[in-house]
Amino acid sequence: MRILMFGSLPPKIGGVSTSVKNTMIALKTKNIDTSIILNFSSIKALFHRYDIAHVHYVKSWKIFLALILGKIFAKKNIFTLHDSKFLDDYTKTSFFKLYRINVKLMDGIIFLNQSAQNRYRHISPPSIVLGSMFVEGVLSQQINKKNYIKREKNKIYLLLYAFGKIIRNNKSVYGAEFILENLSFLDDQYVLVFVDIQGDYKNECNEISSNKLIYIDHQIDFLSLLLEVDIYIRPTTTDGSSVAVQEALMLGKKVLASDVVERPAEVTLYRSGDFEDFKEKLENLKETEGFTPNSIDDYLAFCNQLLEKKK
């Protein structure tokens, strides 16, 4: 089987690029011939024929262009729905026709959680629910250990990550405000390690005691930092499957997340926007039991199912 990926790779920051990288590494462990188109910056990969074209874009025009190329150079097109606002954007604009065309160009869709699949059940192509991480891809990667924080005894370190102040439906996507505004109400044993890549929350963080907060406003090696903390918190107001949540679980970290989407069973959920519930769940977190993401074999089985289906 030959697979052509449309997407981006790290060092571009984000869960999509990380999931693409993980998928490609996992496929290579199975000796699957895989190529990638990086934001259409190179068309060298188009000098071959493929069985599957897998589109990971979010922007509508990129999805359309990749699907058209997939129809030309591959037998089947599959699309991973990374962004839950996929339909919302189209219904509010003149791009609704493009949305319908894109759906018709898809031979299969990968949803990151069951709630997303339920929401788009009206879409006709065959679909499957697969997390955005595969165990073969993760286990073959080495973590470059770095020291980002200096730990103190008897302290519990929480990790919060935000790419920036992204507002959707009048709500902060990453939920950083929810944590920062309530940090003073947590016991002094808790220290928040806050990664604010774009520095959008610098002013708010300057007003918080350094005893309660470690502020990082630059790109970090996420897996390395995960090794240094005790708990990963995910207070997002919308989400997919969250690569970060899966990575934290695979490293044996406790995870506390909002209940806005379906999460792995090992994640402790709190009612989104309810600080009292957040605090109670935080203080009673249990050790994370073994977590294993999907195998790339599940992905390949879905691809083979599509290839066997008559046009």
Backbone torsions as a table, in degrees:
resi	resn	phi	psi	omega
1	MET	NA	137.4	175.9
2	ARG	-116.9	133.0	-175.0
3	ILE	-125.2	134.0	176.3
4	LEU	-111.7	120.6	179.0
5	MET	-96.4	137.8	170.0
6	PHE	-113.3	115.7	-178.0
7	GLY	173.6	-157.8	179.0
8	SER	-128.9	161.7	179.5
9	LEU	-125.9	156.0	172.1
10	PRO	-58.4	149.0	21.3
11	PRO	-82.6	6.5	172.6
12	LYS	-58.2	131.1	-174.7
13	ILE	-81.8	134.8	174.3
14	GLY	144.7	158.6	-178.7
15	GLY	-67.8	-30.5	-179.0
16	VAL	-66.0	-49.6	-179.2
17	SER	-62.9	-37.4	178.3
18	THR	-65.8	-40.3	-179.8
19	SER	-69.3	-35.6	176.6
20	VAL	-63.4	-46.5	178.5
21	LYS	-59.2	-46.2	-178.9
22	ASN	-61.7	-42.1	179.7
23	THR	-64.2	-43.4	-179.6
24	MET	-64.7	-40.8	178.1
25	ILE	-64.3	-42.2	-179.9
26	ALA	-63.6	-40.4	179.0
27	LEU	-64.6	-37.0	-179.9
28	LYS	-68.0	-27.6	176.4
29	THR	-66.6	-21.0	177.5
30	LYS	-100.2	9.5	-179.8
31	ASN	60.3	34.9	176.1
32	ILE	-85.8	127.7	179.5
33	ASP	-70.2	112.5	-174.1
34	THR	-128.1	133.2	174.9
35	SER	-124.1	167.0	-179.0
36	ILE	-141.8	142.7	171.0
37	ILE	-103.3	114.8	-178.2
38	LEU	-92.5	96.0	177.1
39	ASN	50.4	34.7	176.3
40	PHE	61.1	21.4	180.0
41	SER	-77.6	-16.3	178.3
42	SER	-145.6	136.1	179.3
43	ILE	-109.4	13.5	-178.8
44	LYS	-56.3	-36.8	-178.2
45	ALA	-65.4	-16.9	-177.0
46	LEU	-82.7	5.5	176.8
47	PHE	-87.1	14.6	-179.3
48	HIS	-131.9	168.3	172.2
49	ARG	-105.4	147.7	-175.8
50	TYR	-130.9	157.6	173.2
51	ASP	-82.8	-42.1	-175.7
52	ILE	-129.4	133.9	167.8
53	ALA	-110.2	123.1	-175.0
54	HIS	-114.3	115.6	-174.8
55	VAL	-99.5	128.7	-178.7
56	HIS	-118.1	11.5	-176.7
57	TYR	-75.4	162.9	178.0
58	VAL	-111.8	-39.0	-178.7
59	LYS	-70.4	138.4	-172.1
60	SER	-60.8	-41.3	-177.0
61	TRP	-70.4	-32.4	177.3
62	LYS	-69.5	-40.2	177.4
63	ILE	-59.7	-47.0	-179.0
64	PHE	-60.4	-49.4	-178.2
65	LEU	-63.4	-42.5	180.0
66	ALA	-65.1	-39.8	179.4
67	LEU	-66.9	-37.2	176.8
68	ILE	-63.7	-46.1	178.1
69	LEU	-63.5	-37.1	178.2
70	GLY	-62.8	-38.8	178.6
71	LYS	-64.5	-31.2	-178.0
72	ILE	-80.9	-42.1	-169.7
73	PHE	-107.4	-0.3	-179.9
74	ALA	-138.8	161.9	-179.5
75	LYS	-77.1	-37.1	-176.8
76	LYS	-138.9	146.4	175.6
77	ASN	-105.8	132.0	169.2
78	ILE	-124.8	152.5	-175.7
79	PHE	-133.8	130.6	173.8
80	THR	-97.5	124.1	179.7
81	LEU	-83.8	94.6	-179.1
82	HIS	-85.0	-22.0	-171.9
83	ASP	-120.2	122.5	-174.8
84	SER	-69.9	-11.7	-179.4
85	LYS	-91.0	15.3	-177.4
86	PHE	-47.8	-52.0	-178.2
87	LEU	-81.0	-36.9	-175.9
88	ASP	-54.9	-44.5	-178.1
89	ASP	-61.3	-39.0	-176.1
90	TYR	-73.1	-39.6	-176.4
91	THR	-70.6	-18.4	-179.0
92	LYS	-95.8	-3.0	-175.9
93	THR	-133.3	-178.8	178.3
94	SER	-78.4	1.8	-177.0
95	PHE	-86.4	7.5	-177.4
96	PHE	-59.3	-37.1	178.2
97	LYS	-63.3	-38.4	179.0
98	LEU	-65.5	-38.2	176.0
99	TYR	-57.7	-45.9	-179.1
100	ARG	-65.6	-37.7	177.6
101	ILE	-65.2	-44.7	179.9
102	ASN	-58.0	-44.3	179.8
103	VAL	-61.2	-41.1	179.9
104	LYS	-66.2	-25.6	179.9
105	LEU	-82.2	-10.2	-178.4
106	MET	-89.1	134.8	174.8
107	ASP	-96.7	-18.0	179.1
108	GLY	-161.9	150.6	-179.7
109	ILE	-128.0	135.8	174.5
110	ILE	-104.7	120.0	175.0
111	PHE	-99.4	147.4	-176.7
112	LEU	-88.3	-14.4	176.3
113	ASN	-155.2	164.9	-175.5
114	GLN	-66.4	-36.0	-179.0
115	SER	-63.8	-35.8	177.3
116	ALA	-66.9	-41.5	178.9
117	GLN	-63.4	-40.0	178.9
118	ASN	-65.1	-39.5	-177.8
119	ARG	-64.5	-36.1	-176.9
120	TYR	-107.0	31.1	-177.6
121	ARG	-65.9	-16.2	178.5
122	HIS	-75.2	-14.5	179.8
123	ILE	-74.9	130.7	-169.2
124	SER	-78.4	-30.3	-176.5
125	PRO	-60.4	149.5	175.5
126	PRO	-55.4	146.1	-177.5
127	SER	-138.8	165.4	178.1
128	ILE	-149.0	151.2	175.5
129	VAL	-100.8	115.6	178.1
130	LEU	-136.1	135.4	173.4
131	GLY	-63.5	161.6	-176.3
132	SER	-84.9	5.3	176.6
133	MET	-123.0	146.8	177.9
134	PHE	-124.0	137.7	-172.0
135	VAL	-59.2	-36.6	-179.1
136	GLU	-64.9	-35.0	-179.7
137	GLY	-71.5	-37.1	-178.0
138	VAL	-74.0	-45.2	-175.3
139	LEU	-66.2	-21.8	-178.2
140	SER	-89.9	-1.6	-179.7
141	GLN	-96.5	143.6	176.0
142	GLN	-100.6	140.1	179.3
143	ILE	-95.2	123.9	176.5
144	ASN	-82.7	103.6	-175.2
145	LYS	-73.0	126.3	177.0
146	LYS	-129.3	163.7	178.5
147	ASN	-111.3	104.3	179.9
148	TYR	-95.7	-26.8	-177.2
149	ILE	-131.3	156.1	175.0
150	LYS	-108.9	108.1	-174.4
151	ARG	-76.7	148.5	172.6
152	GLU	-111.6	148.2	179.2
153	LYS	-64.4	149.7	176.6
154	ASN	65.4	18.1	176.1
155	LYS	-108.9	147.5	176.9
156	ILE	-113.0	122.6	-173.5
157	TYR	-101.9	123.7	178.7
158	LEU	-103.5	139.1	178.5
159	LEU	-110.7	126.6	175.2
160	LEU	-124.6	131.9	-178.3
161	TYR	-121.4	133.7	175.4
162	ALA	-142.0	129.1	177.2
163	PHE	-73.6	-25.3	179.6
164	GLY	166.3	-176.5	177.2
165	LYS	-82.1	90.2	179.4
166	ILE	-106.6	119.4	-177.1
167	ILE	-106.8	132.1	176.6
168	ARG	-139.3	128.4	-176.2
169	ASN	53.4	40.3	177.9
170	ASN	65.3	19.4	178.6
171	LYS	-127.2	144.6	176.5
172	SER	-72.1	121.3	-176.1
173	VAL	-59.1	-46.5	-176.0
174	TYR	-82.4	-14.1	176.9
175	GLY	69.2	22.1	-177.4
176	ALA	-63.0	-38.1	-179.6
177	GLU	-58.7	-39.8	-179.6
178	PHE	-56.8	-41.5	-179.2
179	ILE	-76.7	-47.7	-176.3
180	LEU	-62.2	-40.2	-178.9
181	GLU	-68.9	-22.2	-177.0
182	ASN	-111.7	3.1	-175.4
183	LEU	-59.1	-36.7	-177.5
184	SER	-66.6	-17.5	-179.2
185	PHE	-87.8	-3.3	176.6
186	LEU	-86.8	152.3	178.3
187	ASP	-58.0	151.3	-177.0
188	ASP	-64.4	-12.8	179.0
189	GLN	-72.5	-17.8	-177.8
190	TYR	-90.2	131.7	175.0
191	VAL	-122.4	128.5	179.8
192	LEU	-92.4	124.1	171.3
193	VAL	-98.6	109.2	-173.1
194	PHE	-111.4	115.8	177.6
195	VAL	-98.3	112.5	-177.1
196	ASP	-119.4	83.9	-169.3
197	ILE	-51.4	-43.4	-175.9
198	GLN	-93.8	-0.1	178.5
199	GLY	70.4	21.8	-176.5
200	ASP	-69.8	-21.3	-176.0
201	TYR	-107.5	17.7	-175.3
202	LYS	-59.6	-43.3	-178.8
203	ASN	-62.3	-45.1	178.9
204	GLU	-62.4	-38.8	-176.9
205	CYS	-72.9	-27.5	178.1
206	ASN	-64.5	-20.6	-178.8
207	GLU	-91.2	-1.5	-178.3
208	ILE	-102.3	139.0	-179.0
209	SER	-58.7	138.6	179.2
210	SER	-66.3	-16.6	177.2
211	ASN	-73.1	-18.7	-177.7
212	LYS	-107.6	-11.7	-170.2
213	LEU	-142.2	134.9	168.3
214	ILE	-115.0	114.0	-172.7
215	TYR	-103.4	128.2	179.5
216	ILE	-125.5	120.4	-176.6
217	ASP	-116.0	36.2	178.1
218	HIS	-145.5	166.3	-178.5
219	GLN	-64.2	139.5	-178.9
220	ILE	-131.1	167.4	171.1
221	ASP	-85.6	102.8	-170.1
222	PHE	-58.7	-45.0	-178.5
223	LEU	-63.4	-38.0	178.4
224	SER	-63.7	-43.4	179.2
225	LEU	-67.2	-36.3	177.7
226	LEU	-57.0	-37.6	-179.6
227	LEU	-63.5	-23.5	-175.6
228	GLU	-89.8	-13.5	-175.7
229	VAL	-106.7	174.3	-178.8
230	ASP	-103.0	-36.0	-173.1
231	ILE	-137.8	136.2	172.1
232	TYR	-102.4	127.2	178.8
233	ILE	-111.3	142.2	-175.5
234	ARG	-133.6	83.2	-176.1
235	PRO	-89.2	32.7	-174.9
236	THR	-65.8	152.8	177.5
237	THR	-97.0	-7.3	172.8
238	THR	-155.0	155.8	-175.8
239	ASP	-165.5	167.7	172.1
240	GLY	-105.3	-115.6	173.4
241	SER	-102.6	-11.9	179.1
242	SER	60.4	100.7	174.3
243	VAL	-58.6	-41.6	-177.0
244	ALA	-60.6	-41.2	178.5
245	VAL	-61.7	-44.6	-179.1
246	GLN	-66.4	-38.7	178.5
247	GLU	-64.8	-41.6	178.9
248	ALA	-62.1	-44.2	179.6
249	LEU	-63.5	-40.9	-178.8
250	MET	-66.5	-24.3	176.5
251	LEU	-91.4	7.6	176.1
252	GLY	78.4	20.1	-178.3
253	LYS	-89.2	148.8	173.3
254	LYS	-72.3	143.4	-179.2
255	VAL	-130.7	128.6	175.9
256	LEU	-120.2	121.8	-173.2
257	ALA	-139.1	157.6	176.7
258	SER	-67.5	157.7	-175.9
259	ASP	-95.4	27.2	-175.5
260	VAL	-71.7	-22.8	175.1
261	VAL	-139.9	169.9	175.9
262	GLU	-67.9	134.6	-179.4
263	ARG	-120.8	163.0	173.7
264	PRO	-56.8	149.9	-175.7
265	ALA	-58.6	-25.2	-177.3
266	GLU	-77.7	-9.3	-179.6
267	VAL	-85.0	136.3	172.7
268	THR	-87.6	127.4	-177.4
269	LEU	-103.4	146.1	170.9
270	TYR	-126.5	158.7	179.6
271	ARG	-68.4	122.0	-176.4
272	SER	-55.4	129.7	178.1
273	GLY	82.8	-2.7	-178.4
274	ASP	-102.4	99.5	-175.4
275	PHE	-68.2	-36.0	180.0
276	GLU	-61.6	-40.6	177.7
277	ASP	-68.7	-40.5	176.7
278	PHE	-57.3	-48.9	-177.1
279	LYS	-63.6	-43.7	179.7
280	GLU	-62.4	-44.3	-179.7
281	LYS	-67.0	-37.8	179.4
282	LEU	-61.8	-43.3	-176.0
283	GLU	-73.9	-12.6	-178.0
284	ASN	-121.8	24.2	-179.7
285	LEU	-64.6	137.7	176.9
286	LYS	-101.1	163.2	178.2
287	GLU	-62.3	142.7	179.6
288	THR	-74.6	128.4	176.1
289	GLU	-83.3	171.1	-175.8
290	GLY	-52.7	131.2	178.9
291	PHE	-124.0	131.2	177.4
292	THR	-129.9	120.8	178.8
293	PRO	-73.9	-177.4	177.6
294	ASN	-60.3	155.3	171.3
295	SER	-92.2	150.4	176.6
296	ILE	-64.0	-17.9	175.8
297	ASP	-62.2	-33.7	177.8
298	ASP	-65.5	-40.0	178.2
299	TYR	-64.1	-47.0	-178.4
300	LEU	-65.8	-35.4	178.0
301	ALA	-63.8	-38.9	177.8
302	PHE	-65.7	-42.5	177.4
303	CYS	-60.4	-45.5	-179.9
304	ASN	-64.1	-35.7	177.6
305	GLN	-61.3	-41.4	179.2
306	LEU	-69.5	-39.0	-179.0
307	LEU	-67.4	-30.2	-179.6
308	GLU	-80.2	-17.4	-179.2
309	LYS	-74.9	134.3	179.8
310	LYS	-69.8	145.1	177.6
311	LYS	-70.4	NA	NA
